[in-house]
Amino acid sequence: MLKAGIGHSDEIDTSIASKKAIQVAKHNLGGFIPQVGIVFAGLDFDHQIMLDEIYREYPSIQLIGCTSGGELTSELGFSDDSIVLLLLHSDDVQFSIGYGYDNDMDSDKASLMAYNMAKSKSEDTEKLCIVFTDSFTLSGNRVIEVLNSIVSPDCKIFGGVSARPFVTNLTTKQFFNNQVLSQSVVLLLFSGPVEYRYSV
């Protein structure tokens, strides 16, 4: 069983937007306690406040995410300055997260670090990988190449690069638990009885 709850807020104030996204996602999860979350946010927010609000509600949650050039849900449609929070709960699927960083901006080392950290927290073989990476100092293509070479042969990789609006030169951010990072790779592994479908 896998339960999901999504919350989306386009409030201007970071604390208000975070709290609204949390409460909507919590309501949509239907009373289940999430083990893991994924958060996307515009660059204009105070991301540390956002993460602190999430951890105030869920102190033990595993969390990854990144800044984006635009957020899209069926609830609010498209916004280029909002917060989207996805909460996941499962009785049998295992979730494990990791992050990687290298001072020399080595995409291979950052990818390996992120994978090894997540892998060390799971006893089962990974079936699905969600990854978000910086793309201005690291190579998104190289990150995928490295991960494809080390994950289980049956594990598919999805995700993307952290982004920013085209008209800015602000530094993109990645989120790992309650930390705001940059120039990093963050990923989530799903293990156990995972079933999914995709098309290209």
SULDAUR-V723079 format. One record per backbone hydrogen bond with DSSP energy under -0.5 kcal/mol. NH is the residue of the N-H (numbers start at 1). CO is the residue of the C=O. E is the energy in kcal/mol with one decimal. If there is no record, write none. Layout:
# SULDAUR-V723079
nh: [NH	NH]
co: [CO	CO]
e: [E	E]
This chain:
# SULDAUR-V723079
nh: [3	5	7	9	17	18	19	20	21	22	23	24	25	26	27	28	29	30	30	31	32	34	35	36	37	38	39	40	41	42	45	47	50	51	52	53	54	55	56	57	58	61	62	64	65	66	67	68	71	73	77	79	83	84	85	86	87	87	88	89	91	92	94	96	98	100	105	107	110	111	112	113	114	115	116	117	118	119	120	121	122	127	128	129	130	131	132	133	134	140	143	144	145	146	147	148	149	149	150	150	151	155	156	158	160	162	163	168	174	175	176	177	179	181	181	185	186	187	188	189	190	191	192	194]
co: [89	87	85	83	13	14	15	16	17	18	19	20	21	22	23	24	25	26	27	26	29	32	88	88	62	86	64	84	66	82	42	45	46	47	48	49	50	51	52	53	54	58	35	37	175	39	173	41	79	77	73	71	9	40	7	38	5	85	36	3	1	1	191	189	187	185	102	105	106	107	108	109	110	111	112	113	114	115	116	118	119	190	190	156	188	158	186	160	184	138	139	140	141	142	143	144	145	146	146	147	147	152	127	129	131	133	67	165	181	65	179	63	176	174	179	100	132	98	130	96	128	94	125	192]
e: [-3.2	-2.1	-2.6	-2.4	-2.9	-2.6	-2.5	-2.3	-2.3	-2.6	-2.6	-2.3	-2.3	-2.9	-2.3	-2.5	-1.5	-0.5	-1.2	-0.9	-0.8	-0.6	-2.3	-1.5	-2.4	-2.3	-2.0	-2.5	-1.3	-1.5	-0.9	-1.1	-1.8	-2.4	-2.5	-2.2	-1.8	-2.5	-1.5	-1.4	-2.7	-1.4	-2.1	-1.9	-1.3	-1.5	-2.3	-1.7	-4.1	-1.6	-1.8	-2.5	-2.6	-2.6	-2.8	-3.0	-3.0	-0.5	-2.6	-2.3	-0.8	-0.6	-2.5	-1.8	-1.9	-2.6	-2.2	-0.8	-2.2	-2.2	-2.4	-2.4	-2.1	-2.5	-2.8	-2.1	-2.0	-3.2	-1.9	-1.3	-1.5	-3.5	-1.4	-2.5	-2.7	-2.5	-2.8	-1.5	-2.0	-0.7	-2.4	-1.9	-2.2	-2.7	-2.5	-2.7	-1.1	-0.6	-0.7	-1.2	-2.5	-2.2	-1.2	-3.0	-2.2	-2.2	-2.0	-1.7	-2.2	-2.7	-2.0	-3.7	-2.2	-3.5	-0.6	-2.3	-2.7	-2.5	-2.7	-3.2	-2.8	-2.3	-0.9	-2.3]
